[in-house]
Amino acid sequence: MNNIMIYIVIINIISLIIYGIDKLLAIKHLYRVSEIALITLSIIGGSIGSILGMIIFHHKTKKIKFLILNPLILIIQIIFLIIK
């Protein structure tokens, strides 16, 4: 497994975990992970983990920004990988 694949796996696991943590914090009405941090995780390669986090934890599923941006970022990343 090359370094890029290792990075992709790790960043997606981190992204999934952060979505789960943010959902737990939301339930407990505690200080939350910022939306920009969640979107940044997608941008830096964690888009699959972000989408899975939205589905598994039912988190940010009513926010249009996340419903549009996370899949769009994933599509752009796939296109980039195909072109590269």
mmCIF file of the C-alpha atoms, coordinates in Angstrom:
data_MODEL
# 
_entry.id   MODEL 
# 
loop_
_atom_site.group_PDB 
_atom_site.id 
_atom_site.type_symbol 
_atom_site.label_atom_id 
_atom_site.label_alt_id 
_atom_site.label_comp_id 
_atom_site.label_asym_id 
_atom_site.label_entity_id 
_atom_site.label_seq_id 
_atom_site.pdbx_PDB_ins_code 
_atom_site.Cartn_x 
_atom_site.Cartn_y 
_atom_site.Cartn_z 
_atom_site.occupancy 
_atom_site.B_iso_or_equiv 
_atom_site.pdbx_formal_charge 
_atom_site.auth_seq_id 
_atom_site.auth_comp_id 
_atom_site.auth_asym_id 
_atom_site.auth_atom_id 
_atom_site.pdbx_PDB_model_num 
ATOM 1  C CA . MET A 1 1  ? 0.000   0.000  0.000   1.00 0.00 ? 1  MET A CA 1 
ATOM 2  C CA . ASN A 1 2  ? 1.547   3.307  -1.014  1.00 0.00 ? 2  ASN A CA 1 
ATOM 3  C CA . ASN A 1 3  ? 1.699   6.433  1.131   1.00 0.00 ? 3  ASN A CA 1 
ATOM 4  C CA . ILE A 1 4  ? -1.244  8.145  -0.590  1.00 0.00 ? 4  ILE A CA 1 
ATOM 5  C CA . MET A 1 5  ? -3.542  5.196  0.082   1.00 0.00 ? 5  MET A CA 1 
ATOM 6  C CA . ILE A 1 6  ? -2.422  5.025  3.717   1.00 0.00 ? 6  ILE A CA 1 
ATOM 7  C CA . TYR A 1 7  ? -3.125  8.752  4.074   1.00 0.00 ? 7  TYR A CA 1 
ATOM 8  C CA . ILE A 1 8  ? -6.590  8.399  2.493   1.00 0.00 ? 8  ILE A CA 1 
ATOM 9  C CA . VAL A 1 9  ? -7.519  5.536  4.821   1.00 0.00 ? 9  VAL A CA 1 
ATOM 10 C CA . ILE A 1 10 ? -6.278  7.360  7.928   1.00 0.00 ? 10 ILE A CA 1 
ATOM 11 C CA . ILE A 1 11 ? -7.902  10.725 7.109   1.00 0.00 ? 11 ILE A CA 1 
ATOM 12 C CA . ASN A 1 12 ? -11.226 9.020  6.385   1.00 0.00 ? 12 ASN A CA 1 
ATOM 13 C CA . ILE A 1 13 ? -11.122 7.118  9.681   1.00 0.00 ? 13 ILE A CA 1 
ATOM 14 C CA . ILE A 1 14 ? -10.325 10.372 11.482  1.00 0.00 ? 14 ILE A CA 1 
ATOM 15 C CA . SER A 1 15 ? -13.147 12.158 9.662   1.00 0.00 ? 15 SER A CA 1 
ATOM 16 C CA . LEU A 1 16 ? -15.642 9.447  10.586  1.00 0.00 ? 16 LEU A CA 1 
ATOM 17 C CA . ILE A 1 17 ? -14.554 9.548  14.223  1.00 0.00 ? 17 ILE A CA 1 
ATOM 18 C CA . ILE A 1 18 ? -14.761 13.359 14.375  1.00 0.00 ? 18 ILE A CA 1 
ATOM 19 C CA . TYR A 1 19 ? -18.328 13.283 12.989  1.00 0.00 ? 19 TYR A CA 1 
ATOM 20 C CA . GLY A 1 20 ? -19.211 10.766 15.696  1.00 0.00 ? 20 GLY A CA 1 
ATOM 21 C CA . ILE A 1 21 ? -17.610 12.883 18.399  1.00 0.00 ? 21 ILE A CA 1 
ATOM 22 C CA . ASP A 1 22 ? -19.389 16.015 17.171  1.00 0.00 ? 22 ASP A CA 1 
ATOM 23 C CA . LYS A 1 23 ? -22.719 14.194 17.202  1.00 0.00 ? 23 LYS A CA 1 
ATOM 24 C CA . LEU A 1 24 ? -22.093 13.068 20.782  1.00 0.00 ? 24 LEU A CA 1 
ATOM 25 C CA . LEU A 1 25 ? -21.146 16.615 21.779  1.00 0.00 ? 25 LEU A CA 1 
ATOM 26 C CA . ALA A 1 26 ? -24.333 17.898 20.131  1.00 0.00 ? 26 ALA A CA 1 
ATOM 27 C CA . ILE A 1 27 ? -26.467 15.431 22.065  1.00 0.00 ? 27 ILE A CA 1 
ATOM 28 C CA . LYS A 1 28 ? -24.799 16.475 25.330  1.00 0.00 ? 28 LYS A CA 1 
ATOM 29 C CA . HIS A 1 29 ? -25.062 20.205 24.441  1.00 0.00 ? 29 HIS A CA 1 
ATOM 30 C CA . LEU A 1 30 ? -21.313 20.671 24.802  1.00 0.00 ? 30 LEU A CA 1 
ATOM 31 C CA . TYR A 1 31 ? -18.769 22.688 22.827  1.00 0.00 ? 31 TYR A CA 1 
ATOM 32 C CA . ARG A 1 32 ? -18.831 21.471 19.207  1.00 0.00 ? 32 ARG A CA 1 
ATOM 33 C CA . VAL A 1 33 ? -16.447 20.878 16.339  1.00 0.00 ? 33 VAL A CA 1 
ATOM 34 C CA . SER A 1 34 ? -16.748 23.828 13.967  1.00 0.00 ? 34 SER A CA 1 
ATOM 35 C CA . GLU A 1 35 ? -18.455 23.354 10.617  1.00 0.00 ? 35 GLU A CA 1 
ATOM 36 C CA . ILE A 1 36 ? -15.359 24.679 8.856   1.00 0.00 ? 36 ILE A CA 1 
ATOM 37 C CA . ALA A 1 37 ? -13.276 21.968 10.554  1.00 0.00 ? 37 ALA A CA 1 
ATOM 38 C CA . LEU A 1 38 ? -15.718 19.288 9.384   1.00 0.00 ? 38 LEU A CA 1 
ATOM 39 C CA . ILE A 1 39 ? -15.678 20.605 5.800   1.00 0.00 ? 39 ILE A CA 1 
ATOM 40 C CA . THR A 1 40 ? -11.874 20.906 5.926   1.00 0.00 ? 40 THR A CA 1 
ATOM 41 C CA . LEU A 1 41 ? -11.640 17.218 6.804   1.00 0.00 ? 41 LEU A CA 1 
ATOM 42 C CA . SER A 1 42 ? -13.525 16.461 3.586   1.00 0.00 ? 42 SER A CA 1 
ATOM 43 C CA . ILE A 1 43 ? -11.347 18.777 1.527   1.00 0.00 ? 43 ILE A CA 1 
ATOM 44 C CA . ILE A 1 44 ? -8.086  17.245 2.745   1.00 0.00 ? 44 ILE A CA 1 
ATOM 45 C CA . GLY A 1 45 ? -9.209  13.757 1.733   1.00 0.00 ? 45 GLY A CA 1 
ATOM 46 C CA . GLY A 1 46 ? -11.761 12.636 4.315   1.00 0.00 ? 46 GLY A CA 1 
ATOM 47 C CA . SER A 1 47 ? -14.870 13.023 2.182   1.00 0.00 ? 47 SER A CA 1 
ATOM 48 C CA . ILE A 1 48 ? -15.819 9.339  2.325   1.00 0.00 ? 48 ILE A CA 1 
ATOM 49 C CA . GLY A 1 49 ? -15.444 9.329  6.113   1.00 0.00 ? 49 GLY A CA 1 
ATOM 50 C CA . SER A 1 50 ? -17.504 12.523 6.311   1.00 0.00 ? 50 SER A CA 1 
ATOM 51 C CA . ILE A 1 51 ? -20.310 11.070 4.223   1.00 0.00 ? 51 ILE A CA 1 
ATOM 52 C CA . LEU A 1 52 ? -20.248 7.846  6.235   1.00 0.00 ? 52 LEU A CA 1 
ATOM 53 C CA . GLY A 1 53 ? -20.288 9.913  9.438   1.00 0.00 ? 53 GLY A CA 1 
ATOM 54 C CA . MET A 1 54 ? -23.351 11.764 8.221   1.00 0.00 ? 54 MET A CA 1 
ATOM 55 C CA . ILE A 1 55 ? -25.097 8.478  7.437   1.00 0.00 ? 55 ILE A CA 1 
ATOM 56 C CA . ILE A 1 56 ? -24.003 6.398  10.437  1.00 0.00 ? 56 ILE A CA 1 
ATOM 57 C CA . PHE A 1 57 ? -24.462 9.097  13.070  1.00 0.00 ? 57 PHE A CA 1 
ATOM 58 C CA . HIS A 1 58 ? -27.365 10.905 11.354  1.00 0.00 ? 58 HIS A CA 1 
ATOM 59 C CA . HIS A 1 59 ? -25.289 14.045 11.753  1.00 0.00 ? 59 HIS A CA 1 
ATOM 60 C CA . LYS A 1 60 ? -25.549 17.215 9.659   1.00 0.00 ? 60 LYS A CA 1 
ATOM 61 C CA . THR A 1 61 ? -28.080 15.478 7.420   1.00 0.00 ? 61 THR A CA 1 
ATOM 62 C CA . LYS A 1 62 ? -30.461 18.459 7.527   1.00 0.00 ? 62 LYS A CA 1 
ATOM 63 C CA . LYS A 1 63 ? -27.753 20.972 6.660   1.00 0.00 ? 63 LYS A CA 1 
ATOM 64 C CA . ILE A 1 64 ? -27.852 21.703 2.933   1.00 0.00 ? 64 ILE A CA 1 
ATOM 65 C CA . LYS A 1 65 ? -24.229 22.850 3.043   1.00 0.00 ? 65 LYS A CA 1 
ATOM 66 C CA . PHE A 1 66 ? -23.094 19.374 4.096   1.00 0.00 ? 66 PHE A CA 1 
ATOM 67 C CA . LEU A 1 67 ? -25.529 17.512 1.841   1.00 0.00 ? 67 LEU A CA 1 
ATOM 68 C CA . ILE A 1 68 ? -24.118 19.348 -1.176  1.00 0.00 ? 68 ILE A CA 1 
ATOM 69 C CA . LEU A 1 69 ? -20.471 19.965 -0.291  1.00 0.00 ? 69 LEU A CA 1 
ATOM 70 C CA . ASN A 1 70 ? -19.409 16.536 0.948   1.00 0.00 ? 70 ASN A CA 1 
ATOM 71 C CA . PRO A 1 71 ? -20.572 14.614 -2.154  1.00 0.00 ? 71 PRO A CA 1 
ATOM 72 C CA . LEU A 1 72 ? -19.300 17.418 -4.414  1.00 0.00 ? 72 LEU A CA 1 
ATOM 73 C CA . ILE A 1 73 ? -15.874 17.294 -2.772  1.00 0.00 ? 73 ILE A CA 1 
ATOM 74 C CA . LEU A 1 74 ? -15.827 13.495 -3.186  1.00 0.00 ? 74 LEU A CA 1 
ATOM 75 C CA . ILE A 1 75 ? -16.694 13.800 -6.887  1.00 0.00 ? 75 ILE A CA 1 
ATOM 76 C CA . ILE A 1 76 ? -13.941 16.374 -7.403  1.00 0.00 ? 76 ILE A CA 1 
ATOM 77 C CA . GLN A 1 77 ? -11.446 14.136 -5.599  1.00 0.00 ? 77 GLN A CA 1 
ATOM 78 C CA . ILE A 1 78 ? -12.419 11.132 -7.737  1.00 0.00 ? 78 ILE A CA 1 
ATOM 79 C CA . ILE A 1 79 ? -12.064 13.194 -10.925 1.00 0.00 ? 79 ILE A CA 1 
ATOM 80 C CA . PHE A 1 80 ? -8.655  14.397 -9.723  1.00 0.00 ? 80 PHE A CA 1 
ATOM 81 C CA . LEU A 1 81 ? -7.521  10.813 -9.104  1.00 0.00 ? 81 LEU A CA 1 
ATOM 82 C CA . ILE A 1 82 ? -8.762  9.693  -12.526 1.00 0.00 ? 82 ILE A CA 1 
ATOM 83 C CA . ILE A 1 83 ? -7.053  12.569 -14.341 1.00 0.00 ? 83 ILE A CA 1 
ATOM 84 C CA . LYS A 1 84 ? -3.828  12.183 -12.390 1.00 0.00 ? 84 LYS A CA 1 
# 
